Amino acid sequence: MSGPRQVIALHTRAAAGREGDYDREHARIPDDLDAALRRAGVHSWRIWRDGQDLFHLVEVDDYAAMREQLRTDPANVAWQQHINQFLEVVDSYDGDDTGLDLVWQLPTRGSDA
């Protein structure tokens, strides 16, 4: 994609008592999932956890296209089936998810500032 990357923020929740399991499972994701994410245009995906709350920051070429591509990708389908056991609410990759609404950001200053 030739346009600017999208930066998408997401919020999910780990199931009560499964927070450590969620962390452990993300210590290293499967190689085929890594490859699938990159094929779908993901440049970076970071996750922070505060208790059960999980905050994701995704840099991607086209978030909607990524979700559509991953919805049926075998590596992602297998990962979702596995990782969803550690989450309160599972993501089916159906619908029109657009991430969290941006409320505010520090404005970018020019190089002369």
C-alpha positions in Angstrom: 0.0 0.0 0.0 1.4 3.4 -0.9 -0.4 5.6 1.6 0.5 6.2 5.2 0.3 3.4 7.7 -2.7 3.2 10.0 -2.1 3.1 13.7 -4.9 1.3 15.4 -5.5 1.0 19.2 -7.4 -2.0 20.5 -8.7 -3.1 24.0 -9.3 -6.6 25.0 -9.5 -8.3 28.4 -7.8 -11.4 29.7 -10.0 -13.9 31.5 -9.8 -13.6 35.3 -6.9 -15.7 36.6 -5.5 -16.3 33.0 -3.4 -13.2 32.8 -0.1 -15.0 33.2 -1.1 -17.6 30.7 -1.9 -14.9 28.2 1.5 -13.4 28.8 3.3 -16.7 28.5 1.5 -17.6 25.2 2.7 -14.3 23.7 6.4 -14.8 24.7 6.8 -16.2 21.2 4.0 -16.4 18.6 4.1 -19.2 16.0 6.2 -18.6 13.0 3.3 -19.1 10.6 1.2 -16.5 12.5 4.1 -14.0 12.3 4.3 -14.6 8.5 0.5 -14.3 8.1 0.5 -10.9 10.0 3.3 -9.6 7.8 1.5 -10.8 4.6 -1.6 -9.0 5.8 0.3 -5.7 6.0 1.1 -5.5 9.7 4.4 -3.7 10.5 4.2 -3.7 14.3 1.8 -5.1 16.9 2.5 -4.3 20.6 0.4 -5.4 23.6 0.5 -3.9 27.1 -1.4 -5.4 30.0 -2.7 -3.7 33.2 -4.4 -6.5 35.3 -6.9 -8.0 32.9 -7.0 -5.1 30.5 -5.0 -5.6 27.3 -4.1 -2.6 25.2 -2.8 -3.2 21.6 -1.2 -0.8 19.2 -1.1 -2.0 15.6 0.7 -0.3 12.7 -0.8 -1.7 9.5 -1.2 -0.7 5.9 -5.0 -1.2 5.9 -6.7 -2.5 9.1 -9.9 -3.5 7.5 -8.1 -5.4 4.7 -5.9 -7.1 7.3 -8.8 -8.3 9.3 -10.5 -9.6 6.2 -7.4 -11.5 5.1 -6.7 -12.9 8.6 -10.3 -14.0 9.1 -9.8 -17.1 7.0 -6.0 -17.5 7.2 -5.3 -21.0 8.7 -2.5 -19.7 11.0 -4.7 -17.0 12.4 -7.7 -19.2 12.8 -5.6 -21.7 14.8 -4.1 -18.9 16.9 -7.5 -17.4 17.7 -8.9 -20.8 18.7 -5.9 -21.3 21.0 -5.6 -17.8 22.5 -9.3 -17.2 23.0 -9.3 -19.6 26.0 -7.4 -16.9 27.8 -9.8 -14.0 26.9 -13.1 -12.8 28.3 -14.6 -12.0 24.9 -13.4 -13.7 21.7 -12.9 -12.0 18.3 -14.5 -13.7 15.3 -13.0 -11.2 12.8 -16.6 -10.5 11.6 -18.1 -7.1 11.6 -16.7 -3.6 11.2 -14.2 -3.3 14.1 -12.2 -0.1 13.7 -10.4 0.0 17.0 -10.6 2.6 19.8 -11.5 6.2 19.0 -8.6 8.6 19.3 -9.4 11.3 21.8 -6.2 13.3 21.8 -2.6 13.3 20.8 0.3 15.7 21.3 0.5 17.7 18.0 3.5 17.2 15.8 5.8 20.2 15.6 7.8 21.2 12.6 11.6 20.9 12.6 11.9 24.6 13.5 10.3 24.2 16.9 
